[in-house]
Amino acid sequence: MTAFKIVIPARHGSSRLPGKPLLDIAGKPMIVHVCERALEAGPEVFVATDDPRIAEAVACLPVTAVMTREDHTSGTERITEVADQLNWPDDTLVVNLQGDEPLMQPGLICQLAKALAGQQTASIATLAAPIDDPSDVFDPHAVKVVLDRHGHALYFSRAPIPWHRESFGQTDRQAASDYPWLRHIGIYAYSAGFLRRYVRWPASQLESVEALEQLRILWQGERILVVPVESAPHAGVDTEADLRRVQGLLSGGKP
């Protein structure tokens, strides 16, 4: 079994849903649901937070809450502080599970960690799934990814990539059915050493334009292994509508 640690970055501030990790879903704070999914994957689980209320919310679980600074601009930076605080060796394998993903499948977490550990060409791994709904190709909230023949990311974008010249020129926002469009799933695995390199890099212009943190990695010439999975997990919680959707799913007994 691949040895790895899961770190869940969970900040209290959120422009859309303030206090998001503590919002009630089926009688428990959302962060508790996320921790439960992580614990089902088996390894040590850590919650990286800037608020003692979040640490208190997970005190009932066999997880370790680590208090981090409030000024981090990303969850990746927050996870790096955890690795530094706990003196993890550079070769420690870390999975970044977002604190708003209460429906993440534990099997996908394990699959991701195993894939990164089983190769030597990429410093980071992530997941992608086929796009079943053609309208998602044009949805800026559905991040698309294109790969090289070895399964490494060529580019991520909120725009439809690749652009199907003939089909898109003839129809209005209708994706061609003969191309295997891929949607990125926002969970990552990397080593603690990679994290320490990453936080020293400045944000790239591409990252700023697309508002996609992973483009900083490609800009630096690093490879990202993209692990294909059959289907994406239910989307996480970004809006009130997302919250109601997830509340309905978890209230119905679905993990």
Secondary structure, DSSP 4 states (H G I P E B T S, - for coil): ----EEEEEE-S--SSSTTGGG-EETTEEHHHHHHHHHHHT-SEEEEEES-HHHHHHTTTSS-EEEE--S--SSHHHHHHHHHHHTT--TT-EEEE--TT-TT--HHHHHHHHHHHHT-SS-SEEEEEEE--SGGGGG-TTS-EEEE-TTSBEEEEESS-SS--HHHHHHSSS---TTS--EEEEEEEEEEHHHHHHHTTSPPPHHHHHHT-TTHHHHHTT--EEEEE-SSPPPP---SHHHHHHHHHHHHTT--
